[in-house]
Amino acid sequence: MYKNLTIASVLGMLAIILGAFGAHALKKILSVEQLESFETAVRYQMYHVIVLLFVNMFTGFTVKQKNTISYLFFIGILFFSGSIYLIQLTAISAKSIWFITPLGGVFFIFGWIMLAIHFLKKKSTINS
């Protein structure tokens, strides 16, 4: 649990740093469309960091459930946000890694599905 919280905290710090970098340094370098893409990556990273903090602090989940959801979101952040950062900050072409961004989105979706399933299971055990 603390490992997941530590990773989430570092990812949150990186989202703030990258957001500030994008808002200040990249305005002069990137086009409006590129900057919007970069900001989307930062925003999705931060949304999922907040959920990671909640998931890992919530006492209603087992350690295994916390780890499953956390790993899905960690991989989602790496693939989704990470690929956008690479495309916008390096010479890597979007065409060469086009599949990584949507794959990250799929990991996000599976993380949210697992979250919903665990809450539904909790609801059914409470109502029984």
Secondary structure, 3 states (H helix, E strand, C coil): CHHHHHHHHHHHHHHHHHHHHHHHCHHHCCCHHHHHHHHHHHHHHHHHHHHHHHHHHCCCCCHHHHHHHHHHHHHHHHHHHHHHHHHHHCCCCCCCCCCHHHHHHHHHHHHHHHHHHHHHHHHHHHHC
